[in-house]
């Protein structure tokens, strides 16, 4: 049964669908802000080369058919609390956006709600950060009920956290402490409550999924077939290997996050012993914590496998860093 639509910010939102923030073929600029000099306790902790990170972000944008007009590194001497990047860089980007008729900017970093809003005001186009982009991809890739619920939970958690932070920021601007009534507070609190109610319903549904998966695992334990789970960085070749071994037709393309919903097949090893082989969602650096939490039910299947086979693309320049990302998430 479809979920009943609820009101969010005076607009109806379907509980069964993720409302996409961006449309296909939108003219897009991908920017890769990076610190030219790393400082202790800096939030920029990704050790990959800036160019490699920018190329990955461009690939993520292409994965949902955005029309990437240009990608550009943005070197920073320091991070600006209000806009993340400095005024001079903003002016350069604004000129480029106007000249190339850009309609969307993807910032390959984590923006606070205030930074995102200020950048949109300055650049006069929509801006999304890395977390928003990954959520968008997952929302479009989910096919099963479980996958859709998990993505929606992460999406709502993202919205809720940004509502709370925006509200706190407004209260600070007003000089209050956050517990006295103020302009906009009633609507923000109402939105937050509606989001929380929907999250609670989804978590209840996912608990049922978790129990069902637990029963399935117990059933598999009665079958004398070991379970082998394929894990790895996104686009490392897991689905290609899965198809080759099982003769299945799981989507296997040179595309980030081509696989989202897990698939399992019975196969035989060369010496004839049967196994259950499972293909899983790929991992990625800086995977939003809310997505890791939302996909816990899926990850539990991986952790409970008899063998975890880490598939790596050793021809990739960042193969070692990718391996670290995968093992970190699994831990």
N, C-alpha and C positions, 0 to 999 in steps of 0.2 A: 504494500500500500504506500502511495506517495506521501511524503511528509507534508504537513500543512504549512503553507507559506506564513512567514512571520514578518513583522515590520522592523526594519533597521534603518534608523535615521530618516523616518518618514517615507521609506520606499519599500515595497514588498520584495522579500528575498526568498527564493525557494530553498527549503531545507534539503531537498534531494539533489540539487545541482550547485556546482561552484560557479559563481558569477565571475567570468573572466574579465580581467582588468584591461587587457589589450586585444586588439583584433588582428587577424592574419594580414600579412603583407603591409603592416604599418611601417612607414619610413622611419628607420631607427638609427640612433647613434649609440654605440657602445663605448663607454669610457672606463679606463682602468686607472683609478687614482692609486698612487703608491708613494710612500715616504722615501725621499732620496737618501736620508740617513736614519737608520733605525735607532730608536731610543729605548731605554729600559722601561718596562711596563707599557709599551706602546700596544694599542689594540691591533696593529698590523703585524700579525705573527706568522702569516703564511710565508714559508721559506722558498716558494717557487719563484722563478724569474718573472718579472712583471709582464714581459711579452707573452710568456706561456700562459699566464693567468688571463690575459686579455683575449688570447686566441680561444681559450676554453669558454669564456663568457660569450664570445661571438658565436661559438658552436651551440651554446645553450639557446641563444636567441634564434638561430637558424632552425633549431629543433622544433620550434612552434611556428615556423613559416613567417617570421618577421623579416622585413626587407631591410637588411643591415646596409645602410648607405655608406657608413664609415665607422671605423673603430679607432680609438685614439688613446694613447697613454697620457696620463695627467700627473706629472711629477709634483710632489708637494714637499715643502720644507717643514710644514707642520699641519696638523689637522685643526680645522676651524670648528668650534662647537656649534655655531649657528648654521653653517652651510657645508661643512666637511672640507670643501675646497675654497681657495682664496678668491678675492674679488677680481683680480686680474684674469685668472683662469675662467671664471664665470663669464666675464665679458667676451673672452675669446670664443667660448662655447656658444654663447648667445648669438654672436655674429655668424658662426658656422651653421647653427640651427636655422637661422633666417635665410642664409644663402642657399642651403641644401634642402630647404623645406622639410626639416625633420619634425616628426610628430611625437616621437617617444625617445626618451633617454634612459638607457640602462646603465646604472652605476655598479661596477663590480666591487662592491663593498657593502658593509652593513650601515645603513643610514638610520638615524633616529627619526621619529615622526616629525620633529621640528625641522631637522635638516632636510628631510624630503619635501616638506611643505615650503620651506624657504627657497629651495632650489627650483621647485615648480613655479613659484612666483617670479623668481629672477629670470628663468629661462623661458617662461611662458609656454611650456609643454609639460606633458605628464612625465614623471620620473619614478622609476621603480628600482629597488636595490637587488642584490643577489638573492636574498631570501624570497622576495616577491616574485622574482623570475623563476626560481626553482619551484615555488608553490604553483605558479601558472602552468609550468610543464607537467607537474604531477597531476594537476586538475584535469588537463587534457588527455593524459595517458591512462588514467584509471578507467577500467572497464567493468570489473566485478563490483558487487554491492559492497564488499569488504574494503576494496581499494578506494572506492568513492567515499565511504564513511571516514576512512583514515585520512584522506586528503582534506576532506571538509573540516575535520577536527583540527588539523594543523592550520588550515586557513582561518578558521574562527579564532583560534588561539592567538594567531598573528594579529588579527583585527583587534581583539580584546586588549592585548598588551599595548597596542598603539593608542587605543582610546584612553587607557589609563594614563599613559605617559603624557598624552596631549592635555588631558584634564589637569594633571599635576603642573604642567608647564603654565597653563592658563591661570591656575591659582597662584603660582609664584609671581606671575606678571601682575596680578591684582594685589599682591601683598598679603594674601591670606595663608592659612595653614592647610587648606584642603578639606576642612570639615564644616565650614560655614557655607551657606548657600551663595551661589554666584551665577553670573551670566553663563548660560549654556550648560550648567551643571546638571540640571534635571534631565535634559535630552541625552547627555553623555551617559549618565547613570542608567537611564532607561535602556539605551543601546547595549550597555555592558551587561545588564541583567538579562536581556533577551538573548544575547550571545551566550551567556553562561548557561541559560536554560537549554538552549539547543546543544551545547557541548555536553551537558549532563545526559541528554537523551542519546547522543551519539556514543558516549562512553558506555552507557548501559547496553546499547546494541553491540558494541565491540566486546564487552564482557561476555555476551552470549556467544559471539564468534570465538572468543578465546576458549570458552568451555567446550564448544564444538570441536575446535582444533585439538584440544586436549584429549577428547574422546577418540578422534581420528588417530592421534599419535599412539594411544593405547591399543587401538585396533591394529595399527601397523606393527606394534611391538609383538603381537601374536603371530604375525607373518614373518617367517625366518629370512626376510630380505633386509640387508643393511640399507640405510638411507644415506645418499651422498648429495650434499648441497653444494651447488656452484655459487661462489661469491667472487666479487672483484669490482674494480673501478668501472664506472659506466663506460660502455663502448669498448670494453676490453676483449670481447669475443665470446662471452658466456653463452649467449643464445646460439651462436654459430656452432660452438662445440656441442651444445645440448642437441641441436638438430642433427648433427653428424652422428652422434652416438645413438640417439633414439629414433632417427628417421622421422622426427616430428616436423611441424611447419610453423614453429614459433617465429614471430616477426624478428628477423635478424638483419638490421640495416646499419650502415655507417652513420649512426645517429645517437646522440646522447639520450639516455633514458628511453630507448626503444621498447624495453621491457619494464613493466611496472608491477603487474599482477603475477605472482609466482605460478609456475607450472610444474607438474610432476609426471613422470612416465616410468614404467617398468622397462628395464633394459637388461642386457646380458653382457657380462665381461667376456673378454676373448676366450677364457677357459670354460665359459658356459654358466658361471654362477650369476644368478639374477640379482639385480639391485634396483632400488627406487632412486631415480635421478631427479633432482629438483633444480629448476632454473629460477633465480631470484632477481630482485631489483638491484641495479648497480649503485654503487656508492660514489660519492664525490667529495672533494675538499670543501670545508666550511659548510657541511650539510647542516641546515637549520636544526637546532635541538628539538624544536617542536615536531619536526618530521620524524626524527629518530624515535621520539616518544610515541607518536601516532602509529608508527609502523612496528610497534613492539610485538604485536601478535604475529606478524610475519617474521620478524627477526627471531622470535622464539623457536619457530620451525627450523631455522638455520642452526641455532645453538644446540637444539636437541638432536641434530643429525649425527649419525655414527661417524661420518667423515665429512669434513669441510674442505672442499677443493678450491683453492684460491687461484683463479684464472688471471694471468697477467699478460699484458701486451709489452713484451720486453723490447720491442722496437721503438716504443714511445720514449721521448726524451726525459719524461718525468716519471718513468716506471717505478723508481725507488720511492719517490714521494707519494705516488699513488698507493703503493703497497702499505706505507705507513698509515695513510688515511683509512684504508680498509680495516687494518688490524685495530686501529684506535676505536673505530665505531663498534666493532664486534666486542671489544673489551668493555 
